[in-house]
Amino acid sequence: MTEQSSTKSGGRIRGGGARRKPPSAARRAWTVTAWSAAALLLAGGSGLGYVYFKVNGNLDGVDINQALGTERPKNLDDGSMDILVLGSDSRSGANSAYGKDEGGARSDTAMVVHVHQGHKKASVVSIPRDTLIERPDCTHADGSDAPGARRAMFNTAYEAGGPACAVKTVEAMSGIRMDHYLEIDFDGFKKLIDELGGVDITTTERIDDSKSHLALEPGTHTLDGEQALGLVRTRKSVGDGSDLGRIQLQQAFIKALVDQVRDVGVFGNPKKMLDLADAATKAITPDSELDSVNELTGFARSLGSLGSEDVHMVTMPVRYDPQDPNRVVPVEADAAQVWRALKQDRPIPAAALEDSAGDKGEAADVVAGASPAGNGT
């Protein structure tokens, strides 16, 4: 596939009840991991046939278009692109080390990545996992009904009806058609970071988090896959200890990862190229329009010029739920401003974020070079 000219149509959040232990909400870095996967394939070039056949077999796409049919927001062919990036918390297989498998996966991480017209800038909106929303009716992969629900946590949409239900829920919230879908898991994330040779970060204070099993002194570090996963899962020992603060920390890590991926050299090193492409394609589950090397390469080419300075990252405007301080609810008017800006391919207005409980606190400053989400496009 050639370059995408995409069409579209007053408390802390804590885990509760019988939900997973330890809480896993941790994969804001997955957007860039997915971009990285595509970029690494592109870097390899299409001339090495053995790379193509090896990694092409790793890709197994999800047909979102067929699952959702025609009842979706309108396609707007304006040259921009919207991608829903999810991290599921399935604890089966290699992921079982991160908690008990309770029989269903949820999307602990969700980001809407809007690539602006011209593909020189991007706006990323994180949706907190514990946001209470109205979940639409969905259909399970086996064809059975998945009834909608009021005041459902956002991350239950994936559990109720898989990737298609998650996409349908985001489209209902935002009024924006998602052009693409990308998903990554714990184990794939770790392996890809290891194949990259680690990610360099500088911490401004000590991190010692028993939940994420990460201990770092202030200073510069090259994080391996296990440490990187620990960093994006860290909550208790940074900022105010909330999930909203953890989003800031994860966004800071994303910026470091974006820049490092751009600097990775694989030309002239076929083995490194193959290992990276193999790990990257095993780490992700794309939609069916990105489930081949050629399609993923075209996708990468359309994003290849983006650096951390070109990405504006925010959290969907939320406030703590008056009935349950462990949950958040959208600030409807402000959230509508954010979604309207993306739909119109405009920068997110700072005024829409002023009354949000997100993008506050000091967690972002734990990783040097990270700035609060107000840095604009």
N, C-alpha and C positions, 0 to 999 in steps of 0.2 A: 504494500500500500504506500502511496506517496504521501507527502506532507498533508496532515489533517487540515481540511478547511471545514472544520467541524460544524455540524448542524445541531440545533437544540430546541429544542422546544423550550441575716446576722447570725451565719453558722458555717460549719464545715460539712462537706459532703463526705459521708462515711458509708461503707457497706453495711447492710442490715439484713436481718432475718436469716434465711437459709442460703443466702447468696454465697458465691465462691470465696474461699479463703486460700491465700491472701488475695485481696482485690487486685485485679490485673490491669485495669485501665491504662494502657501504656503505649499505644503505638502511634503517636503523632508522627513519628519519624517515618512512617510507612509510605507516606506520599512520595517522599524523595527516594525512598528505597525502590519504589516502583519505577520512578523516573530513572533511577540508576540502572535498574535491570534493562530498560530499553536502551539507555545510552551505551551501556557496555556492549550490547549486541551490535549497535551501530558502529562502535569503535572497531569491532572486529572485521567489519567489511563483509560483503556478501560473497566474496570470491572463495572463501574457505568452506567448501561444501561439507566437510566433515563436521564443522561447527554447526552448520544449519541443521543437518539431520539429527545430530545428538540433542541439541537444545530444543528443536521444534517439537520433539516428542514429549518434552516436559510440560508443555502448555495445554491446559484443559480449560476451555472457556465456558462461561455461563451466558446463555442466550437470554439476555434481559428483554430485548425487544419482543421476542415471541411470548415470553412469560407475561408481559404487561399489556400487550396488544395496543390498541389505538387510544385508550382512555388515559392520555398523558398530556402534559403541557405541550404547547405548540413548538415545533421545530423553528428556530430562528437562525437562518443562515447568514450570520454577520461576521464570520471569521474568528469568533471566539470559541472557547471550548470549556465545558463543565464536566468534571470528573468526580465521582464519589469514591473516596478511598476509605476502606473499612479494614479494621483488624478484628478478626473473630477470636473469641476466647475459648475455643474448643480445647479441652484438656486431654484429648486422646493421643495415643502414640507418643512421639517424642515430646509433645507439649505437656505431658502428665507431670513433669517435674515442677510445674508452676501452680499446681493446685489440683483438687479433686475434680474428676470428670463427673458431672452431675447429669449427664445425658443430653445436654443441649448446648449449642454454642450461641453466644451473644456477641454483638458488635461493641466491644469495649471502647473502640476508637472510631470516630467518624469525622471526616473532613470533606468539605466541598472545595475543590480546587478550581478556581475560575482563571483560565488563561486568556488574557485580554487580546483583542484583535491585534494582529501583527506578531503575537507570541513573544513580546519583549518584556512583558510584565505579567505577574500573576497575583491574585488575591486568594487567600486560603481562610476559610471559615470553619473553625472547629466546633462541633456540636457535642456538648458534654453528655456523657453516657447516661447520667441520671436525670436528664431533662424530662419532665413530665409533659407528654404530648397526647394528642388524639391520634391513635394509630388506626389507619384505614383497614378495611377488609382486605385480606390477602388470600392467596392460594398456596398450599404446600406443594413441594416438588412432586409429591405423589398424587396431586390433583384434589386432595381434600381441602375443605374450607378452613381458613384461619380467621375467625371473626375479629373485627376491629375492637378497640377498647379506648375508653376515656381515662385520662390520668395514668397512662401506661408509660413506663420508662422507655426512653428512646431505644436503648440497646436491646429491648425485647422484640423489636421488629424483625431482626435477623433470626432470632430464635423461633418466632411465630411462622415465618414464611421464607426464610433464607435470603439470599442476595436480592431477589426481585422485590420482596416485601420491604427491605431496607431502602431500596431505590424508590419504591412507590411512596414510602413514608417521607423521605426527603423531598421528593417532588411535590407532595401535598403540602408540606411545610413551607417550601420556598416558592412554588409556582414556576420553578425552573426545570427544564428537561435535562437529565443527565446524559451527556454524550457517551461517557464511558464509565466503567466500574473496575476497580482494582482492589484486591484483597491480599493480605500477607499474614503469616502466622509467626509465633514465637521462634520456632526452631529455624525456619527459613531466614528470619531476620538475623539471628546470630551467625549462621553460616555465611551469609552474604558479607556481613561486616568483617568476619575473619578472612574471607577471600580478598576483601579490599585491603587487607593489611592493617585493619584497625582504623579508628577515627581519632584525630587529634583535637583535644579540647583543653581549655584552661579554666580551672575552678577558682573562684575567689574566696571560698570558705570551705571548711571541712564538711564532707558528706559521710555520714555513718548511719545507714538505714538497714535495720535488721529485716524488714519486710522484703526489700529488693536485694538484700545481700550485697550491698555496695559500700565500700569504705575507701574514700579518697581524701588525701590531704590537699590543702590549697596548693595550686601549681599546675604545671602542664603535664598532661597524660595522653598516652595513646591507648584508647580503650579497645579491648578485643570484643568479640561478639557478646560474651557473657556480661562483661562490664557495661557495654553499650545498652543492652537490654535492661540491666539493673538501673542505669541512669534514667531511662525513659519510664521506668516503673516507680522511681523514687517519689515519695510524697511526704512522709512523716518528718523527715529531717531537713526539709527546705521550706523557706517561706512560711506560710501560715498552716502548712500541713494539709491543705485541702486539695481536692481533685482539680479545682480551677487553677490553683497555683502550679500543680503538676503539669497542666497543659502548657503553661509558660515555659517550664523547664524543658519540656519535650520540643517546643518550638525552637528554643535556643539550640538544641542538639541538631534539629533539622538543618538549621543554617550552616552549622559546621559540616554536616554530611554533604549538603549540596555542593559546597565549595571543594571539598575533598574529592568527590566523585568527578568533578570537572578536571581535576589535576591528575587523575589516575592515568598512567600511560600503559597501553597494552599493545600498541603497534610494535611489530618486531618481536613479540613474545607470544607465540601461538598458544603455548600451554597456559599461560596466565589468562589469556583471553578466553580460552575454552573453560577454564575453571570458574572464572567470573560469570560467564554467560550461563554456565550450567547451574551455578548456585542461584543466580538471579531468577532464572525461569522456573526453578523449583520452588522459589520463595513466594511466587505470586499466583493468584487466580484472577485472570482478566475477564472482561466480557468477550463475547464471541467475535467481536470485530477487532480484537487485539490478540487473538489466540494463535498467531503464527509469527515466525521470526520476521517475515516481510512486513506484516502489519505493525508489529511492535517496533521495528526499525523506523518505519514512517512516523510513528507516534514520537519516538525519541528525537527524530530530526526536527520535529516541530517544537520541541521543548529544549533543544540543545543549547540555546544561548542564555538560558535563565541562570542567574547566580543568586546568591542569598540576598544581595542588595536589590534584586528585582522582585522579591516576593514579600508581600504585605500579609502578615498573619494576625488574625484576630479570633476571638471567641464569640460565638453567637450571643447577642445580648440576652442575659438571664438575670433573674433575681432569686433569692432563696424562697422556697415555698413556705407561705405562712403556716400551713398545716404540718409541714415536715421539714425541719431545717437541714435534713440530710439529702434533700432533693432540691432541684431548681426548676423554675418555669420560665418560659420565654417572656421577655419584655416585648409584648406584641408590636407596639408601634415602632420601637427601635429595630427589632428584628426585621420588620417589614421594610424599613429603610435599607438595611443591609442587603436583603434579597433583591429589592428593586434596583439597587445600584449594580449588582452583578447582572441582573437581567438586561439592564440598559448598557452594560459594558462600561460602567463608570467606576472610579475609585470609591471605596467605602468611606462615607462621610464620618469624620471624627465625632460629630455630634451624636451619631447613633450609638456610640460606645460609652458615652459619659455616665449614664445611669446604670450600666451593667455591673454585675458582681464579678464578671470575668475581666481578664486583662488588668487586674489589680495586684498589689503586693510586690514582693521582692524576689520571687522565685526565679524570674528570668535573669536576674543579675548574678546568680550563682555560677553561670557559665560565662566567662569573660567574652566580651564582644557582642553578647546578646543585648538587645534593647527592648523595652516594652513595646507592645503591639502597635503603638501609635506611629511607628515609622511608616511613611506612606508610600504609595505608588505614585 
